Amino acid sequence: MKEEKGLVIKMEKDKIIALRMERQFLNQQANEAEYLELYRDLQPGLNVYWNGFGEPPTITYRSDFNDLNYNKKRQRERLLIKGRFVGGNIGWIVKEDLELFAGLFCKPLDKPTDRHYQILGLIQRQGPITIQQIKEETGLLVKEITPVLHRLQEAFLIFEDQYDGEWDRGWYQFSEMFPKVNIKKCSRLEALKIIIQRFAYRYVIFNIDNLKNYYKLPIKDLKEAVEALEKDKILVKHDNNWLLKSDKEILATYSKPIENFVYAMHRNDFLVRTIDVELKNQFSHSYPDTLFYLLIDGEFKGAVFGKFRFTPPDIEDVFLTIPKEEAIKRKDEVFKAISYLAGEKNPIKRYNGEDI
């Protein structure tokens, strides 16, 4: 009976992984319409970790077209909006979701300082205005101006108009740029109930830690939203996890197999960020950096260690948790996946601790 129960659990797990890979478009790449829905559900969008400075966001591997160029176009047309969302970090959302993400991440400026008043007043009178112009008007140093701008941005009081790759961007009063947007329209609970359904669809089954890792919001708020969705019979509980009620019905008859593949996933990828704490603990090491995590047949079963540089990174070692014989058999496949992000001519020094 114990073996039979274990087999049932494995079958359930395999179904979940297969459906997750399908929803992530890692089995078959998304066309433009599918990509737009995927992007919406994975917001806020981020660029490639370390190597994507100044670039618009991408969703690596998922599209059947060049989504970097596609999102550059959306950026120029101001269909993608830059803001400070998860943990006060930069991210990109679609314009129509501004009210939703304000409800999630707006941090009201409850205790403004004289410097907040000074710079906000300047933007209100003279905006759009660049950091260099603020420096000339106020006599403040850039390092004094920048944190004030970031805090005003978190409060949705100002907007940084990065519609191209230029570094010197104009700062606007938010209400001037988006006069029809009501940043108080959605409460955090209302916004979370929408966002969590999107998250659940793309991840299939999740726990509170997954939400905490991805959105960096208080556990209390996340639990309240999940319990409300469970009460509304939108989510159902499975052990200490939740999934959409509709997905429980889909999984009951789902029969697609897990496909075999290896992807090197950068650290801003949705699948990495959702379990980043767990991955850091699982793949601890003494090298300067974890460069990538290796997604093998739908699960993270490896990591690439070394040091990030502004040129291609130094790749010191590739560590795998799969059996040694399988690791040897799939070595070329693993190396090809790493070269996609690290460059084809970037040498790998060790494979599972052994010099190459």
N, C-alpha and C positions, 0 to 999 in steps of 0.2 A: 504493500500500500504506500509506503514511503517513497519508493522509486516512481510509482505512478503519479503521486502528488508532485514530485520534482519535475516529471516530464510535463505535467499540466502547466506548472509555473513557467518552465522554459518556453513552451508553446505560446503562452500569453505574452511573455517578454519578446519573443521573436515577432509576433504580430504587431506589437507596439512599435518596435524598432523599424519594421518594414513600412508601417503607415507613417511614422515620423519622417523617414527618408523620402517617402512619396510626397508628403506635405511640404518638405523642405526643397523639393525639386533637385535632389541629389541623385536620383535614379534617372530622371529625364528632365532636361533643362526647360525652364519656363519661357514661354513666348511673352510678348510685351504685355498683353492683358493679364496674364497670370502673374507676371513680375510685379505689376502695379499693386495687385492684391497682396502678394507676399511682402513687398516693401511696407505697405500700410500696417500689416500685422506684426512686423519685426521692429517697428519704430521704437526709439529714434535711431535713424541710420547713422553708422559710423564708417570712417574710412579704414583702410587696411592698417592694422597696428604697426606703428613705428615707421613704416615706409610710405604712408599715405598723407604726409603733412601737406596741407593746402589743397588737397584734392577733395572732390565731393565723395559721398559715401558709395560703397559698392557692396553687393552681396555675393561674395566670391563663389564661383562654380555654378551658381543657380540659373543663370540666364543663357539663352541661345543667341545672344547678341552682346555687343560690348556695352555693359551697363555703366562703365566709367564715362564714356562719351555721352551716353543717354542721360545720365544724371547731371553731367555738365550742362547739357541743353536745358534740363529742367531747372537747374540752378540759375542759369542766365535769364530764364523766363519767370523767375521767382515763384515757381511751382513747388520748389523745395525751400524751406525756411530754416535758417540757422538760429539756434537758441541754446540756452543752458538748461539741461533737463536732469538726467540721471546723476545724482551726486554733485550737481553744479557743473557737470562736464558738457562740452560742446556736442551737439547732435543735430540731425537734420530730420525734419518732419514735413509731411505734405501740408500745404497751406490750409486746407479745409479742416485739419485737426488741431488748429491753434487753440481753440477754446477747450478742447478735450485735454491737451497737454498742459495748458495753464492750470486747469483744475487739478491735475496730478502733481505738478512740480513748482508752481508759483510759490515763491518765498516772499511774502509781503515785507516791505521795508518798515518794520515796526519802530526801529530806533535809528532814524537817519542822523548822520553827522553833518557838520558844516560843509565838509568836502562833498558829501552826497548832494546837498542842496546846491553847492557851487557849480558842480559839473552838470547836474540835471538841468539847472536853470540855464546854463550856457547852451545845452543841446536844444532846449525849448525855444530859446531866442534865435539861435543861429544855425540850427541843424538843417541839413546833414553836415556834420563836422567830423574831421579825422582826429586821430590821437595827436598828430603833430600840431594841428591847429589848436587843440585843447591845451597842449603844452605851451604854445606861444601866447595864448590868451591868459592863462592862469599862472605861468611860471613854475608849474609843478613838473616833476620828473615823470618820465613814462612809467617807472616802477611804482609811482604814487598814484598815477591816473588809472592804470590797468585794473587793479583790484576793485576800485570804485565802479568802473564800467561793468565789470563782471557781476557785482552785487546788484546794480540797477537792472542789469539784464535778467538776473534770476527773479527779480520782482516784476518782470514784464513791464517795466517803465520805459525802457529804451530798446532799440532794435539795431543790430549790426547787419548792414546790408552787404553781405558777401555774395554778390551775384556773379563774380568771376574769380580768377585765381590771384588777383592783385592783393598785396599785403595791406595797403593803406585804404581802409574801408570807411565809408561814411556811417555815422551813428545818428539815428533818428529818434524822436520821441515815438514810442510804440503806438500810442493812440492816433498819431498823425499818419503813420504808415498803414495802420489797420483800423480805420475809424468804425467799422461795423463789427469788429471782434469784441465780445464781452468776456473778459478774462475771468469773471466771477460767475459765468453761466453754469458751469459744472462744479459740483462739490467733488472732493477727492473720492468719496465713496461712489458717486455716480460715474465718474471717469474710470475708476478701477473696474467697475462691473462690466464696462465695455472692453477695456484693455485686456482683462484677464480672459475673456472669451476668445479674443484674438490669439492670445498667447497659448491657450489650451488647444486651439485648433492646430497650431503649428508644432506644438511639442507633444501633443496627444495626452500624456499623463504627467502630472507635475505635483510638487509639494510646495509648501510655503517657502522653504529655503531657495528653491528655484526662482520664485518671484522676487525674493529679497536680493538674491545675487544679481538679477537682471535689472531691476528697477531701483534698487537702493532706497526703498521706502520703509517706514516703520512696520515691523511685523504685526503690530496691533491693527493697523489700517488694512493690511493685506488679509489677515484672518477675518476681519469684519466683512470685507467684500466677498471672500470665498464662501463664508457661511451664508451670506445673503443670497448668493447665486445657488447655493445648495438648497436653501429654503424655497427658492423660486423654481426648483427642479430643473435648473439649467445645467448645473454640475451634479455629479454623483461621487460619493466617497468610495475609495478602494484602498483598504488598509489606511495608511497615513497619506495617501495621495488622492488627487481628484482628477476627473476627466469629464468632458462634456457628455451629457446623457445620450446624445445622438451618437457619439463615438463609441460608447459602450455597446450600443446596438450594432454599429458597423463592425467592431472587433469580433463580435459573436460569430460572424460568418466570413470574416476577412481571411483571404487565403494566399495573398501574394507573398512570394519568398523574399528573404533578405538578399540583396544583390551583393556580389563581392567587389570591393573597391578599396582604394587607399587615398585619402585626402589629407594634405597638410593644412591644418586650420590655424589661421592667425588668431591672436588673442582678443580681437574685437568681434570675432564671429559670434553670432547668436548662440550656437550650440556650445561654444566654449564659455561664454559669459554666464550662461544659465547654470553651469556647475563649476565655475572657476575656483571656488574655495576648495571643493572636493579634488579638483585636478591638481591644484598646488600642493595639497597634502599627499596625494597619491604619487606625484612625480617630483618629489623633493630631491635636491642635488646640490653640489658645491660649485657649479659653474656660475658665471656672472648672470646669465639670462636663460629663461625658457623661451626659445625662439618660436616654436610651433607645437601644437598637439596633433597627433596622428589619429585620424578617424578611420578605423579599419572595419569594414563590413558593418557600419552603422554604430560602432561603439569606440570610445577613446581607449586605445590599447598601446599608445606610445607617445613619446615626446622627443623633441629635438633640442639639444642644449648647446650653448655657445655664448657669443657676445654680439649684441646689436651694434652696427656701425652705420654711418651715413652712406658708405659703400655697402655691397653685399655683406651679410653677417658672417662672422667666423663660426663654422659648424664644428663643434668639438666632439659630440657624441650623439648617437641615435639610440634611444632606449625603448625596448618593446616588452610588453607583458605577454605576448603570444608565445607558444612553445618554440624552442630553439629550432627545431626542424622546419617549422612553418616560417620562422623569421628568415632562415637561409633561403627557403624556396621563394619568398616574396621580396627578397632584397632589391631586385631591380625595380619592382613596382613601388617600393617605399622610396627609393632614391629618385625615381621619376616624379613622385608626388612632392618631394622636398624641393627639387629643382624648379618646380613651377613657381614657387614663392621666393626661393633663395637665389635663383639664377642657375643656368645649366653648367657654367664653368666654375662653380663654387665648390671646392673640394670638401668632402666629408672625412674627418680624421679617424673617427672610430664608429664601429657598428656593434651595439650591445657591449660596449666596453673594450672591444678588441680592435687594435690598430688595423687600419686598412692599408 
